[in-house]
Amino acid sequence: MRSLQILVVDDDDADALMISEALESGDTRASVDRVVDGREALDYLRREGAYPQANRPDLILLDLNMPRMDGRETLAAIKTDDRLKAIPVVILTTSGAAPDIVASYQHRANAYVTKPFGLDDFESTVRTINRFYREVATLPGSEQA
């Protein structure tokens, strides 16, 4: 089984580090790139600006609360772009607020996961997301690139 190419969109350095460590270790390794806000994510995904050679991710882990362009706006932009909308987006955020959950699914998030607080639970959750998209889900192929 091939490893997934995952784009982490999160402005919190500690959370991004924990996500990367969880994804790059163990038996379900993934290749991880990270950007810190929605504008940078769209540049990465569209291979613009500083990212002309960016890899097309198999999966995006998107935080909601970020500066400049938040996750809500980013999700809406991804899911309305014909070149990007097939990429699965999992909202991975601290917010458990019902309006955030509803709005995320209305903007076509593929899943909504609230970040657990404990390190072990956090890493387990991230590995479970990776394992699901790697072993269970069928993802669009590179023909979508």
C-alpha positions as CSV (number, residue, x, y, z in Angstrom):
1,M,0.0,0.0,0.0
2,R,1.3,3.4,-0.9
3,S,1.7,6.1,1.6
4,L,-0.6,9.1,1.4
5,Q,0.4,12.6,0.5
6,I,-1.2,14.8,3.2
7,L,-1.4,18.6,3.4
8,V,-1.8,19.9,6.9
9,V,-3.3,23.4,7.1
10,D,-2.8,24.6,10.7
11,D,-1.3,27.8,12.2
12,D,-0.5,26.1,15.5
13,D,3.1,24.9,15.5
14,A,2.6,22.4,18.3
15,D,-0.5,20.8,16.8
16,A,1.2,20.7,13.3
17,L,4.2,19.0,14.9
18,M,2.0,16.4,16.7
19,I,0.1,15.7,13.4
20,S,3.3,15.3,11.4
21,E,4.9,13.0,14.0
22,A,1.8,10.9,14.2
23,L,1.6,10.6,10.4
24,E,5.3,10.1,9.7
25,S,5.8,7.3,12.3
26,G,4.3,3.9,12.8
27,D,3.0,1.4,10.2
28,T,0.7,3.9,8.4
29,R,3.3,6.4,7.4
30,A,2.3,9.4,5.3
31,S,4.2,12.1,3.5
32,V,3.3,15.5,5.1
33,D,3.5,19.0,3.9
34,R,2.3,21.9,6.0
35,V,1.0,25.5,5.4
36,V,-0.1,27.9,8.0
37,D,-3.3,29.5,6.6
38,G,-5.9,29.3,3.9
39,R,-4.2,31.7,1.5
40,E,-1.0,29.6,1.6
41,A,-3.1,26.4,1.3
42,L,-4.7,27.7,-1.9
43,D,-1.3,28.7,-3.3
44,Y,0.0,25.3,-2.5
45,L,-3.0,23.5,-4.0
46,R,-2.9,25.6,-7.2
47,R,0.9,25.4,-7.5
48,E,1.2,29.2,-7.4
49,G,3.5,31.6,-5.6
50,A,6.1,29.8,-3.6
51,Y,4.7,26.4,-4.5
52,P,5.1,25.7,-8.3
53,Q,6.4,22.2,-7.6
54,A,3.9,21.3,-4.8
55,N,2.6,17.7,-4.6
56,R,-1.1,17.2,-5.1
57,P,-2.3,15.9,-1.7
58,D,-4.4,12.8,-1.4
59,L,-6.0,14.3,1.7
60,I,-6.2,17.7,3.4
61,L,-6.3,18.1,7.2
62,L,-7.7,21.6,7.7
63,D,-8.0,23.7,10.9
64,L,-10.8,26.2,11.2
65,N,-9.3,29.0,13.2
66,M,-6.4,30.6,11.4
67,P,-5.3,34.1,10.5
68,R,-5.6,35.8,7.1
69,M,-7.9,33.2,5.6
70,D,-9.6,30.8,8.0
71,G,-10.6,27.2,7.4
72,R,-14.2,28.0,6.6
73,E,-13.2,30.2,3.7
74,T,-10.5,27.8,2.6
75,L,-12.9,24.8,2.6
76,A,-15.4,26.8,0.5
77,A,-12.7,27.8,-2.0
78,I,-11.4,24.3,-2.3
79,K,-14.9,22.7,-2.8
80,T,-15.9,25.3,-5.4
81,D,-12.7,24.9,-7.5
82,D,-13.2,22.2,-10.1
83,R,-9.5,21.3,-10.0
84,L,-9.5,20.8,-6.2
85,K,-13.0,19.7,-5.1
86,A,-12.3,16.0,-5.4
87,I,-9.5,16.1,-2.7
88,P,-11.0,14.9,0.6
89,V,-10.9,17.5,3.3
90,V,-11.1,16.5,7.0
91,I,-11.7,19.4,9.4
92,L,-9.4,18.8,12.3
93,T,-10.0,21.6,14.9
94,T,-10.5,22.4,18.5
95,S,-14.0,23.7,17.9
96,G,-16.9,21.4,18.8
97,A,-19.5,24.2,18.2
98,A,-22.6,23.0,16.3
99,P,-22.5,26.0,13.9
100,D,-18.9,25.1,12.9
101,I,-19.8,21.5,12.3
102,V,-23.0,22.3,10.3
103,A,-21.2,24.9,8.2
104,S,-18.3,22.6,7.5
105,Y,-20.6,19.9,6.1
106,Q,-22.6,22.4,4.2
107,H,-19.4,23.4,2.5
108,R,-18.8,19.7,1.7
109,A,-16.2,18.7,4.3
110,N,-15.6,15.0,4.1
111,A,-15.4,14.7,7.8
112,Y,-15.3,16.8,11.0
113,V,-13.0,15.7,13.8
114,T,-12.5,17.6,17.1
115,K,-8.9,17.6,18.2
116,P,-8.5,15.5,21.4
117,F,-6.6,17.2,24.2
118,G,-4.3,14.3,25.4
119,L,-1.2,13.6,23.3
120,D,-2.0,9.8,23.0
121,D,-5.6,10.4,22.0
122,F,-4.5,13.2,19.6
123,E,-2.0,10.9,17.9
124,S,-4.4,8.0,17.8
125,T,-7.1,10.1,16.1
126,V,-4.7,11.4,13.5
127,R,-3.4,7.8,12.8
128,T,-7.0,6.6,12.5
129,I,-7.8,9.3,9.9
130,N,-4.7,8.3,7.9
131,R,-5.5,4.6,8.2
132,F,-9.1,5.1,7.0
133,Y,-8.1,7.1,3.9
134,R,-5.2,4.8,3.2
135,E,-6.8,1.4,3.8
136,V,-10.6,1.8,3.6
137,A,-11.5,4.7,1.3
138,T,-10.9,4.8,-2.4
139,L,-9.4,8.1,-3.4
140,P,-9.4,9.8,-6.7
141,G,-6.3,9.0,-8.7
142,S,-3.7,11.3,-10.2
143,E,-5.9,11.7,-13.3
144,Q,-7.7,14.4,-11.3
145,A,-4.4,16.5,-11.0
